[in-house]
Amino acid sequence: MFHMKFILRLSPARVKVTKWPNYSTSVSKEGRKLTQIIYHNSPERPGIVELCMNRPQARNALNATLVEEILTAVEAIRGDEEVRCVLLRSLVKDVFCAGADLKHRLTLNEDQIRSFVSTLRYMTCQLESIPVPVLAVLDGSAYGGGLEMALACDIRVAASNVRMGLVETKLAIIPGAGGTQRLPRIVGIPLAKELIYTGRLVDSTEAKSIGLVNTLTPQNPNQNAAYLASLRIAEDIAHNGPIAVRMAKRAIDGPGRGTQYRDGQSTDSPVWDGQGRDTQFRESQGRDIKGFDWQGKDTKGGERKGTENQDGHTQNREFQGRYSGMEWEGICYDRVIRTQDRVEGLKSFLGKYKPVYKGV
């Protein structure tokens, strides 16, 4: 039996769990915690963490309390260097998240609505910028803001009984938690426009065919097929070099997708100097990355490739973006060169044994 620990939001208490968390059938009042963080502590699943939503009476609809609890949980996960992979899942049967709590929305005035939607947007940006891979576990349906949360994850795993969609236009609003930005990047602009304009739901089979979900698995009698499939993916991730996985995510996401603050500012790293420069690599190592300064210029005397017109605008923007991306990849690669894990990986390959990565 695997041993795990879990922390309820703002609670330091830790207890051992002797079985996998079941779906909640509780209809208790809102006074209880609506989220749980479950830590897996075993050699088989090192650093795997579950962020669980548990508001059964409202099908995990997003109200102010649930959103703030998710934000607190994300902050706790972000600050834990032992975390290697996160599963975002529901403990409520047949649903991932039903979207915004419309009953709650009716009690808000226009200014309060603006503030709440801004907080939702901030929440999905915080999910997206967790430094380790985040998997959305879709054993139940995801509507509106629920799907927007899943879109903010790195990988989406869905069971065969799931439906999902951005349904906001049916309510005379638009997706407000990043859906208009992330869906086009995942399925393409034309299809994203169709799905958002119509508010059409898609089943998991169609979602897989259009690339909306990464993995599709037949649902089982326990209604946890996506959860089990996600655990298998998370195990594969967790046994790889932890720093390498973090740097791979940073390299893929690029310098423009980082920690989002409630005032709308964005960084690429939780360690930020306030002047647009990432200090996580520079300050911790006491030097700049060889060959580049922190304005992205070549310090070896070379110049960026690409022609410029008389106004100084680069004509070949596509090449410039690719060149900048290669610079960013080099910065991320430099971080793994200095790790003990990299040496362990080489030794294990040559010695034909299974590597044990420690994240150092």
C-alpha positions in Angstrom: 0.0 0.0 0.0 1.3 3.4 -1.0 1.6 6.0 1.7 0.5 9.5 1.0 0.0 12.7 2.9 -2.6 15.3 2.3 -3.0 18.9 3.3 -6.2 20.8 3.4 -5.9 24.4 2.5 -4.2 26.5 5.2 -4.0 23.5 7.4 -0.6 22.1 8.5 -2.0 18.8 9.5 -0.8 15.7 7.7 -2.3 12.2 7.9 -1.6 8.9 6.1 -4.2 7.9 3.6 -4.7 4.1 3.4 -6.7 4.0 0.2 -7.1 6.0 -3.0 -9.5 9.0 -2.5 -13.0 8.1 -3.5 -15.6 10.3 -5.1 -17.4 12.5 -2.6 -21.1 12.0 -2.0 -21.2 14.7 0.6 -23.8 17.5 0.5 -22.3 19.3 3.5 -22.4 23.0 3.8 -19.8 25.4 2.3 -18.0 25.6 5.7 -15.7 22.7 4.9 -12.7 22.8 2.6 -13.4 22.5 -1.1 -9.9 21.4 -2.1 -7.4 18.9 -1.1 -3.7 18.4 -1.9 -2.6 14.8 -1.9 1.1 13.9 -2.0 2.3 10.5 -3.1 5.3 9.4 -1.1 6.6 6.2 -2.7 9.6 5.3 -4.9 7.1 4.3 -7.6 5.5 7.8 -7.6 8.1 10.3 -6.4 6.9 13.9 -6.2 3.4 13.3 -7.7 0.8 15.6 -6.3 -2.9 15.7 -6.7 -4.8 19.0 -6.5 -8.4 17.9 -6.0 -11.7 19.9 -6.3 -14.5 18.7 -4.0 -17.6 20.8 -4.1 -20.2 18.1 -4.9 -23.4 20.1 -4.1 -22.5 22.5 -7.0 -20.6 20.1 -9.3 -17.4 22.0 -8.6 -18.8 25.2 -9.9 -16.4 28.0 -9.4 -17.3 30.5 -6.7 -15.1 32.9 -4.8 -14.3 30.4 -2.1 -13.3 27.5 -4.4 -11.2 29.9 -6.6 -9.3 31.2 -3.6 -8.7 27.7 -2.3 -7.3 26.7 -5.6 -5.0 29.7 -5.6 -3.7 28.9 -2.2 -3.1 25.2 -3.2 -1.2 26.3 -6.3 0.9 28.6 -4.2 1.8 25.7 -1.8 2.6 23.4 -4.7 4.7 26.0 -6.4 6.8 26.4 -3.3 7.5 22.7 -2.9 10.8 21.8 -4.6 10.0 18.1 -4.2 7.0 18.2 -6.5 7.6 16.7 -9.9 4.2 16.4 -11.5 0.7 17.6 -10.6 -2.7 16.0 -11.3 -5.6 18.4 -11.4 -8.7 16.3 -10.7 -12.2 16.2 -9.3 -13.4 14.2 -6.3 -17.0 14.7 -7.5 -18.4 11.9 -9.6 -19.2 12.5 -13.3 -17.9 16.1 -13.4 -14.6 17.8 -13.6 -15.9 21.3 -13.2 -19.3 22.8 -14.3 -17.8 26.2 -14.9 -18.7 29.4 -13.1 -21.2 29.3 -10.3 -24.1 31.2 -11.9 -26.1 31.5 -8.7 -23.1 33.3 -7.2 -22.7 35.4 -10.3 -26.3 36.7 -9.9 -25.4 38.2 -6.5 -22.6 40.3 -8.0 -22.8 43.8 -9.4 -20.9 44.8 -12.6 -17.7 45.8 -10.8 -17.7 42.7 -8.7 -18.2 40.6 -11.9 -15.2 42.3 -13.5 -13.1 41.6 -10.4 -14.2 38.0 -10.1 -13.6 37.2 -13.8 -10.1 38.8 -13.5 -9.4 36.5 -10.6 -10.5 33.5 -12.6 -8.1 34.6 -15.4 -5.4 35.0 -12.8 -6.1 31.5 -11.4 -5.7 29.8 -14.8 -2.5 31.7 -15.4 -1.2 30.5 -12.1 -2.1 26.9 -13.0 -0.4 27.3 -16.3 2.8 28.7 -14.8 3.3 25.9 -12.2 6.9 25.0 -13.0 6.3 21.2 -13.3 3.9 19.4 -15.7 0.2 19.6 -14.8 -2.2 17.0 -16.1 -6.0 17.7 -16.2 -7.8 14.5 -15.2 -11.1 14.4 -17.0 -13.2 11.6 -15.6 -16.2 13.9 -15.8 -17.4 16.7 -18.0 -15.8 20.2 -18.2 -17.9 23.2 -19.2 -16.9 26.9 -19.5 -14.5 27.8 -16.8 -13.9 24.2 -16.1 -12.6 23.6 -19.6 -10.6 26.8 -19.3 -8.8 25.3 -16.3 -8.0 22.1 -18.3 -6.7 24.2 -21.2 -4.2 25.8 -18.8 -2.8 22.4 -18.0 0.1 20.9 -20.0 -1.7 17.6 -20.7 -5.3 16.6 -20.8 -6.4 13.0 -20.2 -10.1 12.2 -20.8 -12.3 9.2 -20.2 -14.7 8.1 -23.0 -17.9 9.3 -21.2 -16.7 13.0 -21.0 -18.2 16.0 -22.8 -16.6 19.5 -22.8 -17.0 22.9 -24.3 -16.8 26.6 -23.9 -20.5 27.4 -23.7 -20.3 31.1 -22.6 -21.8 32.6 -25.8 -25.0 30.7 -25.0 -25.2 32.9 -21.8 -24.5 36.1 -23.8 -20.9 36.3 -22.5 -17.5 35.1 -23.7 -14.8 32.9 -22.2 -13.0 35.0 -19.6 -10.4 32.8 -18.1 -8.1 32.4 -21.0 -10.3 30.3 -23.3 -10.2 32.6 -26.2 -6.4 32.5 -26.1 -5.5 28.9 -25.2 -8.1 27.1 -27.3 -6.9 28.5 -30.7 -3.3 27.6 -29.8 -4.4 24.0 -29.1 -6.9 23.2 -31.9 -6.2 26.0 -34.3 -8.0 29.3 -34.9 -10.8 28.3 -37.3 -12.0 25.4 -35.2 -11.7 27.4 -32.0 -13.8 30.1 -33.5 -16.5 27.6 -34.4 -16.5 26.0 -31.0 -16.6 29.4 -29.2 -19.1 31.1 -31.5 -21.6 28.1 -31.3 -20.9 27.1 -27.7 -21.0 23.5 -29.0 -20.1 20.6 -26.7 -17.7 17.9 -28.0 -17.5 14.4 -26.7 -14.1 12.9 -25.7 -13.7 11.0 -29.0 -14.0 14.3 -31.0 -11.9 16.1 -28.5 -9.1 13.5 -29.1 -9.4 13.8 -32.9 -9.0 17.6 -32.8 -6.1 17.5 -30.3 -8.1 19.0 -27.5 -7.1 16.0 -25.3 -3.9 14.1 -25.4 -5.1 10.7 -24.2 -8.5 9.1 -24.5 -9.2 6.0 -22.4 -12.4 3.8 -22.0 -14.2 4.6 -18.8 -14.3 1.9 -16.2 -17.0 0.9 -13.6 -15.2 2.9 -10.9 -15.4 6.0 -13.1 -11.7 6.7 -12.6 -10.1 5.5 -15.9 -8.7 9.0 -16.7 -7.2 9.2 -13.2 -5.4 5.8 -13.6 -4.2 6.8 -17.1 -2.9 10.1 -15.7 -1.1 8.4 -12.9 0.7 6.2 -15.5 1.8 9.3 -17.4 2.8 11.1 -14.2 4.9 8.1 -13.2 6.8 8.3 -16.5 7.4 12.0 -16.0 8.4 11.7 -12.3 11.1 9.2 -13.0 12.9 11.5 -15.4 15.3 14.2 -14.3 13.3 16.7 -12.3 15.3 19.8 -13.3 15.4 18.6 -16.9 11.6 18.3 -16.9 11.2 21.8 -15.4 13.6 23.3 -17.9 11.8 21.5 -20.8 8.5 23.1 -19.8 10.2 26.5 -19.5 11.8 26.0 -22.9 8.6 25.0 -24.6 6.4 27.6 -23.0 8.9 30.3 -23.8 9.8 33.5 -21.9 6.4 35.0 -22.3 4.4 32.5 -20.3 5.3 32.8 -16.6 4.0 33.9 -13.2 1.0 36.1 -13.6 0.2 38.8 -11.0 -3.2 40.2 -10.1 -2.2 43.6 -11.5 -1.8 42.0 -14.9 2.0 41.9 -15.0 3.6 38.8 -16.2 7.1 37.3 -15.6 8.7 34.1 -16.8 9.9 33.1 -13.3 8.8 33.4 -9.7 12.3 34.9 -9.2 12.0 38.3 -10.9 14.0 41.5 -10.5 11.2 43.9 -11.4 13.0 45.2 -14.5 12.1 42.6 -17.0 15.0 40.3 -16.2 14.9 36.7 -15.0 17.2 36.3 -12.0 16.7 32.6 -11.3 19.6 31.7 -13.7 21.7 34.8 -13.4 21.7 35.7 -9.7 21.9 32.1 -8.4 24.9 31.4 -10.5 26.6 34.8 -10.1 27.0 35.4 -13.8 25.2 35.8 -17.1 24.7 32.8 -19.4 27.8 32.8 -21.6 27.2 34.3 -25.0 24.0 36.3 -24.2 23.1 39.2 -22.1 19.7 39.6 -20.5 18.3 41.7 -23.3 18.8 38.7 -25.6 21.7 40.3 -27.5 24.7 38.3 -28.6 27.7 39.4 -26.4 30.3 37.8 -28.7 30.1 40.7 -31.1 27.6 39.2 -33.6 24.4 40.7 -34.7 20.9 39.3 -35.0 20.2 37.9 -38.5 17.4 39.3 -40.5 16.9 42.4 -42.6 15.6 45.7 -41.3 13.9 48.5 -43.1 14.6 52.2 -42.7 12.3 52.4 -39.7 14.3 49.7 -38.0 11.6 47.1 -38.1 12.7 43.5 -38.7 11.1 42.2 -41.9 11.6 38.6 -41.2 9.6 38.3 -37.9 9.2 34.5 -38.2 12.9 34.0 -38.4 13.5 36.5 -35.5 11.0 34.6 -33.3 12.6 31.3 -34.1 16.1 32.7 -33.4 14.9 34.2 -30.1 13.4 30.8 -29.2 16.7 29.1 -29.8 18.4 31.6 -27.5 15.8 30.8 -24.8 16.4 27.0 -25.3 20.1 27.6 -24.8 19.5 29.4 -21.5 17.3 26.5 -20.3 19.8 23.9 -21.5 22.6 25.7 -19.6 20.7 25.1 -16.4 20.8 21.3 -16.8 24.5 21.2 -17.7 25.4 22.1 -14.2 23.3 19.4 -12.5 24.4 16.2 -10.8 21.4 14.5 -12.3 22.9 15.0 -15.8 26.1 13.1 -14.7 23.9 10.4 -13.1 22.1 10.0 -16.4 25.3 9.5 -18.3 26.7 7.1 -15.8 23.5 5.0 -15.7 23.4 4.8 -19.5 27.0 3.6 -19.6 26.6 1.3 -16.6 23.3 0.0 -17.8 21.4 0.6 -14.6 18.3 2.6 -13.7 19.1 6.2 -12.8 18.1 7.7 -9.5 17.5 11.4 -10.0 17.5 13.7 -7.0 16.7 17.0 -8.5 20.2 18.5 -7.9 
